[in-house]
Amino acid sequence: MRSTIQPAEGKLGVLIVGNGAVATTFMTGVLMARKGLAKPIGAMTQYDKVRVGKGDDRKYLSYGEIVPLASLSDIVFGTWDVYPQNSFESAVNADVLRAKDILPVEDELKSILPMPAAFDKKFANRLDGTNVKDCSSRWDMVEQLRQDIRRFREEKGCSRIVVLWAASTEVYVPVDMTVHDTLEHLEAAMKADDRERIAPSMCYAYAALAEGAPFIMGAPNTTVDIPAMWEMAEKTGLPIAGKDFKTGQTLVKSGFAPILSTRCLGLRGWFSTNILGNRDGLVLDEPANFRTKEVSKLSTLETILEADKQPDLYSDYYHKVRINYYPPRNDNKESWDNIDIFGWMGYPMQVKINFLCRDSILAAPVCLDLVLLSDLAARAGRSGIQRFLSFFLKSPMHDYTQGEQAVNNLYQQHTMLKNAIREMGGYEADEEME
């Protein structure tokens, strides 16, 4: 029995906030893949297979064989950015991809000109771009963004739009239940031009949902992680997802920490540090912006190594995260993890993990998966927080107002993802999350 999902007909507009390393690597890879000049390796939607049925009825199918995913050939890209360079210039400046992997799609990338960004320097002090909207208020910022989305949809002939945040991390905005609790209060604060508690990213999210587009938060910003935005998503009947792309160190952490819990080994401390030299590293060199990232990265362990369930093992461990801006490394991020564990009779041991990764190379397939699956969720009539997308995110959204805990265990997240694909494809969600 198939579930009712609207077909993936027509063009899918992908509007990306940010035209930097992650965005241009994502766009270039998709453009190259649909010409048969590159492979979208790392994308679950393109490579992962899900078992459906049991016994003699068992089959392993790709996502696209189970549910109607948009084709890469139907994607149309657009961006906003504080810098005016087109996406070809930006891809060259990002210095992530080699010339041979950019030049075959040079014309397509040159045609992607970033719209002026809705920007407030107070939220990203290290950026000095000039391609910025002149907004009289936060509400005016929303209205201008809505106009951009409508114009893009019309000019490009898109039947559907998804908005993806791939821009820098904003300064930390604490949840304030006098403003962020209800949609009514959020809208009132926007109209009152509350520039402390309404970040520009919130204007992007509101504008996207108001224009019928799912919104994905790829940074650790508070943006959609507030009850008011959940209400907006339910009101508009649209999916939201966030927050922060799970790429390098946190991917390793969410995969390795379950080894400790499964094997019943104890933890004394986990020290994580990174060096990174791209625009993201520059912005995160500002302490107020790093605080937003720190909150996101620190949240991973506590729901995997649960002190209340195993007090002998996890009641008193020390967890520290550091990110250091190091320009020579550019997008080639390096992370080190020092993990102090203990075993039989409390005897200490150590684990060292050194991950020399490429930040945008890991983020690009995550962007593709989140876009295609958010579009799928919208066509399947799913609204609000999309918990099945936790697999792709560092700090998965959850209803903390009801005491809900985020699921951070990578293998549990994979089970949630597979079950959602099964359900949307009309199959039984037959895997239990241990």
N, C-alpha and C positions, 0 to 999 in steps of 0.2 A: 504494500500500500504506500503510494507516494504522498508526501505532504504537499500542501499547496504553496508553491513558491512562484512568484512572478518570474517570467523568463528574463534572461539577461540580454534584452534586445536594445539595439541602438548604442550610441557612444557613452562611455563612462568618463566623465570629467573628473580628474584628480587634481585638486587645488592644494598646493603645498605651501605652508607657511615656512618661509626660509628657502633660499636658493644656493645654499652652501654645499659642503662636501657630501653630506648624507643625501640631500635632495638630488644633486646632479649625478651622483653615483647610481642612485635608484633609477632616475629617468634614463640615463645612458644605457644602463643594463637592460631595461625593458625595450628600448628602441633597438638595441643590438640584437636581443633575443628574438624579436619578431621578424628580423631580417635573416635569422638563422646564422648570425655571426658570433653569438655568445650563448652560453647556457645559464639559466637562472638558478644556479646551484645554491642550496641553502633555503630555498623557498618550499615550505611544507605543501603549499597548494599545487606546486609543480612536481614534487617528488614523493611525498609521503603517501603511504597506502594504509587503508583502514580495513580491518576485517569486518565483514557483514555476514550475518547468518552463522549457524553452528552445525557441526556434524557434516552430513553430506551436502548441506546447503552453504557451507563456508566458502567465501570468496574474499580475495584481497583486491580492493579497488582504489584507484586514485580519487582524490576529492572530486575532480571534475566528472568522474563516472558515477558519482553518487548524487551530487547536487549541481545545479546549473551555475557555474562560475562564469564571470565575464572573461572574454578572451583578451589576451594582451594586445591584439590588433585593434581592439575597440577603445583602448585607453587614450585619452587626450589630456595632456599636461598643461597646467598653469601654475604660477607661483606669485607670492608676495615676497619682497625682500627690501631691506633698508639700503642695499647697494643696487645701482641701476644696471649692472652688467648682465648681458643675456646669459642663458644657461650654458652655452658653449664657453664663453669667456670665464664663467664661474667654475666650470669643470676643469679647465686648464689651470686656473689659479689655485684650485683646491689641491692639485698635484697628487691625486689619489690614483687615477687611471693613466695608463700609457697612451701615447698619441695614437697608436694603432687601434686602440679600443674606443677612441673618441671620434677620430676623423671620419669614419664611415657614416656617422650620424650628425656631422657638423651642421648641415643645413637645418635639420629638425631642431637641434639644440639652439641654434641662433634665432629661430623663430619664437622661442619661449622667452618673452620679455617680462621681467617681474613687475607686477603692479606695485604702486607705492604702498609701503607697509604701514599698518596701524601700530605705532611705536611710541613708547615713552622711555626716554633714556634712563630714567630713574630705576627702571626694571632690568636694564642691561647696560650698565655704565661704561663698559669697555667697547661698545659699538658706536661708531661715528658716521653712519651712513646718511646720505642726503635724500634718498628716495623714500620720503616719509610723508604720510598724509597730514594735512593741517586740520585737526579736529578740535572743535570748540568744546566738546564734552565727550564723556565715555558713550553716551547715547548717540551722539553724532558719529563717533567711531563705528558703532554697530551699524548705523544706517549706511555709512559709506561702504562698509564691507559687504552688506547685503546687496547694494547696487553692483559691486564688483562681481559677486556670484551670479546675479541675474544676467549681467552683461556677458560674462563668460559663457554661461549656459546657452544664451541666444546666439552669440557669435560663432561658437563652435558646434552648435547643433546637438548638444548633449541631452540625453534622455534622463540621466542620473548624474549626481555629483557626490563625491566624498571629499571631505576636507581633512588634511593630515598636517599636524604640527611637527615640523622637522627643523625648527629654529632653536635658538639658544635657550638655555635655562634662565628663567626669570628669578629675581630675588624672591626669597621665601615670603609667602603670604599666608599667615596663620588663618585657620578657619574661624570666622567670627559669626556666631549664630544670630547676631542682630541684623546681619546683612546677607549671609550665605545660606540661611535656613529655608527660605521660601522663595519661589519665583517672584512673588509680589515685592518682597524686600529687595531682591537682586535688581529688578527693573527700576525700582525707586532709587536705589543707590547709583545706578547708571545714569538716570535722568538728573540726579543731584550732582553728578560729576564727582563721585567719590574716587579720587585718584590714589588713595592708599589701599583700599580693600577691593577695588575692581582693577585687576591687572588687564593689560591689553589682550592677553590670551583668552580671557573670559569673554571679551567682545567678539573674538573670532569664533569661539564655540557657540555663543548665543546666535550670532549671525548665520552660522552654518545650519543650525537646527531650525531657525526661523525660515530658512530658505529650502528646507526639505532635504538637507544633506547630513548624513552621519558624520560625527566628528571623532577624531583619534588624537589623543594627546601623547606625543612621543618624547616629551621631556617630563621631569618630575614636578612640574608646576601644579599648583593647587587646582587650577582651572575647572575641570569637570568632577573633581573629587569633593563636591559639596552638594547637600540636599537640594538646593535651588536648581542646580543644573540637572540633577536626576529628575526633578519634577518637570523641567522643560523637555527633557528627552521623552518622558512618558506622555506629556501633553501633545507633542508633535508626532509621537509614534515612531521615534527614530532611535537607532543604536548609538551609544557612546562607548568609547574604550580608552583606557589609560591605566597607569601612567608610566612613562619612561621606557624606551626601547631596551629590551634585555639582550645585550650583545656579548660583551666580553666577560669581565670579572664576575658579574652577578649571574650570568649563565652558568659559569663554572661552579659558583657557590651553591646555586639552587640544584645543581646536579650532584655535587660532592657531599653536601651536608646530609642528604638522605642515606649515604653510605654509613655515616657515623650513627644515625638513629636506627637504621636497620640492623647494624652489627652491635648495637648497644655499647658503643665506645663513648667515653666522656669527653667533654670539651672544657679546657681551661681558658683559652683565648684564641681569637681569630683577628689577625692584623692584615688589612688589605691596603695596598698603596698602588698608585698609578702614575705614569708620566704620559702626557699627551700634549701635542703642540698645535692642533688645529684651532679654528675659531671657537669651538666649544671649550677647548682648554683655556683659551684666553679669557672667555667670559667666566669660567669657573675659578679662575685665579682671584676673582673678587669674592671675599669671604661671604657676603650676603647672598650671592648666587650659589656658592658652594654649599651653603646651609640647606638649600632646597634639594640638592643632589644627595647630600649626606643623609637626610631624613629618608629618602627613597632607598638608598643602598643599605642602610642599617636595618630596615624592616624585614629583610629576607630571612634571617636566621631564626627569629623568635617563634615563627609559626611552624618551623621544621623541627627544631630542637626544643621541645616543649618542656619547660621546667615543671609544670604542674603534673605532667604524666611521668616524668623521669627525674625527680629531684636529685637523686644521687649523681646523675650524669650532667644535668644542664641548669642547675639552680644558681650557679655563680661563675659564669664565664664573662670574659672581657672582649668586647667587639669594637674595633677601631677601623675607620675608613679614611683614606687620604687620597687626594688628587693633586698632582703637581704639574704646573704648566712648564713645558720644556720644548721650546720652539723647534730645535733641530729634528725632533722626532715626527713632527707634523701629524698626519693622520694615523701613523703607525704606533698605536698605543701599546704600552707594555705594562702589565700588571704583575704584582708579586703578592702572594698570599703566604703568610706564616701561620700555621695552624698548630696550636699546642693541645694535644689530646692525651688521654690517659686510659689505661686498660686494667687488666687483672691486678688486683690488690693496690690499685691507684698508681701503678708505675707509669712515668711520663714517656711520651713519644712525640715526634713532630712530623708534620707533612709540609712540604714546600711546593708551591705551584707557581711557575713562571710562564705567563701567557703572553707571547709576542703576537698581538693580533692587529688587524686592520679594522679600525672602528667602522668606517663607512661600508666596507665590504661585508661586514657582519650585519650592519643595520639595513642595507638595501633590501635583502630578501624579506626581512621583518616588515618593512614598509609595504612591500608588495602583498604579503599575506594579510596584513591588517586591512589594507584597502579592499582587496577582493572579498575577504570574509565579512567585513562591515557592510559592503554592498550586498552580499548574499543575505546577511541577517536582516537588512532593511527590506529586501524583497520577500523574505520569509515572514515578515510582520513582527519581528522581534524588536522590542524597544527597551530603552533604559540601559543600565550597566550590562555589558556583555562579559560575563564571568568566564566563558569558554575561551576568551582571548587572553586570559592570564598567562598562558604559555609564552607569549611574546613580550611580556612587560615586567619590568623590575619590581614595581610596587602596585600590584593589581588592585583595582577598585573593588570596594566591598561596602556594605552598609554598616559603618562603624557606629551609627546612632542606635542600632539594635544589637550591638555587641558581636556582630559578625566578624570573624577572623578571615584575613586574606589567605588564599591557598598559594604557597610559595614553592612547594615541592614540585620540581620539574616533571616528575613522573605522574604525579597526581594531576598536574595541569594538562599533561598530554592525554590522560584519560578523559578529562573534561572536554578537551578539544575534539577527540574522536567521537565521544558520545553525542556532542552537538551536531557533528557532521552526519552521524547516523540518523539522529532524530529529524533533522531537516530534510534528509533524503528518504524519509518514510520507513526507516528501519528501527529496530528495537535498540535503545541505548543500553547495551547489555554488559558493559564493564562496570564493576564497582570500584570506587576510589578508596583504597586502603589507607 
